[in-house]
Amino acid sequence: MVTIELDSGERIRVRPIEPEDGTLIADAFRTASQETRLHRFFTPIRELPRSELKRMSTIDPAREKCVVGEVTAPAGDRIVCGARYVRLANPASFPGSKSTRFPDPQDAKGSSRIFGSSH
């Protein structure tokens, strides 16, 4: 685990994702704007299905790496950003896929610099 301080002074702990993070991922999803959710899922969904939460919080260690950025808030810990790298079955055709996601409020605070992209 690593802690990064943003320009705002807020500290984000970057750590590997855990299967128990489904609730925190769902909460982060709810804080995203409709536009952000549309860019990520190409459909105007308001809540992630349980199967999608499980898929997002469970990785295959042989093929995937996933980290999340977490902050401590008065109401409890919150996931504010995350990145996943997936090694594809045929790396000769394309070396891998990276997906990075930041709920909107964190973009303005500088969290997109952690992983190098905002969506």
PyMOL commands that set and color helices and strands:
alter all, ss='L'
color gray80, all
select helices_A, chain A and resi 19-31+34-41+50-57+104-107+112-115
alter helices_A, ss='H'
color red, helices_A
select strands_A, chain A and resi 2-5+11-16+64-73+76-86+97-101
alter strands_A, ss='S'
color yellow, strands_A
deselect
rebuild
show_as cartoon
